Amino acid sequence: MADPSASPAPGSYLVGTDTDYDGDHTSHSAQAVGTDHLYCLITEAPTTGTCSAEIELGTAMLISDGSTQDLSANGAMTFPITNGTGRFAGVHGTVTVTGVTGTNNSDFTITYSR
């Protein structure tokens, strides 16, 4: 049985799914506006990974494929937008994710243009 407190080894992975709301952790909408999915393959122990993510907002998605991320609990992660569907087809930009201290929640900011 693996030690749950051990640092992740190269080849292990992290998967996350979330429900997303307009606003931030201090004030946000009561109704969800979308969902997201994150998959990161650990490439360098303990906290470097190659990640792909999707954010679904209504009938459209923002996609970030193959970005290298520092997965430590410190600071923000910025994901490049590499693709999109629906109203996001052809956009480029970034999604910056900042963890909310003391929780499993995050705030994220989407910046994009055509």
C-alpha positions in Angstrom: 0.0 0.0 0.0 1.4 3.4 -1.0 2.1 6.0 1.7 -0.5 8.8 1.3 1.8 11.4 2.8 4.7 10.6 0.4 5.7 13.0 -2.3 4.2 12.0 -5.7 6.6 10.2 -8.0 7.2 10.9 -11.7 4.5 9.0 -13.6 1.8 9.6 -11.0 -1.0 12.0 -11.7 -3.5 14.5 -10.2 -7.1 14.8 -11.4 -9.5 17.5 -10.3 -13.1 18.4 -11.2 -15.0 21.5 -10.0 -18.2 23.4 -10.2 -17.6 27.0 -11.2 -19.4 30.3 -10.2 -19.2 33.9 -11.4 -17.3 36.1 -8.8 -14.7 35.0 -6.4 -14.4 33.2 -3.1 -15.7 36.2 -1.1 -18.7 36.9 -3.3 -20.1 34.7 -6.1 -23.3 33.8 -7.9 -25.7 31.3 -6.3 -26.0 29.4 -9.6 -23.2 27.5 -11.1 -22.1 28.8 -14.6 -19.9 25.9 -15.6 -17.5 23.1 -14.7 -13.8 22.4 -15.1 -11.5 19.4 -15.3 -7.7 19.2 -14.7 -5.3 16.4 -15.4 -1.6 16.7 -14.5 1.0 14.0 -15.0 3.9 14.4 -12.5 7.1 14.8 -14.6 9.5 15.9 -11.9 9.0 15.0 -8.3 7.5 16.3 -6.2 5.6 19.2 -7.8 6.2 19.7 -11.5 3.6 18.4 -13.9 2.4 18.5 -17.5 -1.2 19.6 -17.3 -4.3 19.8 -19.5 -7.5 21.5 -18.5 -11.0 22.2 -19.8 -13.5 24.8 -18.6 -17.1 24.4 -19.7 -19.2 27.5 -19.7 -22.7 26.9 -21.1 -22.4 25.3 -24.5 -18.7 26.3 -25.0 -15.3 25.2 -23.7 -11.9 26.7 -23.1 -9.0 24.2 -23.4 -5.4 24.3 -22.2 -3.2 21.4 -23.4 0.2 20.3 -22.3 1.4 23.2 -20.1 4.2 22.7 -17.5 3.0 23.7 -14.0 4.4 24.1 -10.5 1.8 22.2 -8.5 3.1 23.3 -5.1 0.6 25.1 -2.8 2.4 28.4 -3.3 1.3 31.1 -5.8 -0.8 31.1 -8.8 -0.7 28.8 -11.9 -1.2 30.2 -15.4 -2.6 28.0 -18.1 -2.3 29.1 -21.8 -5.6 28.8 -23.7 -4.7 26.5 -26.6 -8.2 25.9 -28.1 -11.8 26.5 -27.6 -15.3 25.5 -28.8 -18.5 27.3 -29.5 -18.2 31.0 -28.7 -14.5 30.4 -27.6 -13.5 28.9 -31.0 -10.3 30.7 -32.2 -9.5 32.5 -29.0 -6.2 32.7 -27.2 -5.2 33.9 -23.8 -4.7 32.6 -20.3 -6.5 31.2 -17.2 -4.8 32.1 -14.0 -5.7 29.9 -11.0 -5.0 31.0 -7.4 -5.7 28.7 -4.5 -7.7 30.1 -1.6 -5.6 29.6 1.6 -6.9 27.0 4.0 -9.4 25.5 1.6 -9.6 23.2 -1.4 -11.1 26.1 -3.4 -9.6 28.4 -6.1 -10.3 31.6 -7.8 -9.6 31.8 -11.5 -9.4 34.6 -14.0 -9.9 34.1 -17.7 -8.3 36.6 -20.1 -8.8 36.0 -23.8 -9.0 37.7 -27.2 -9.5 36.7 -30.8 
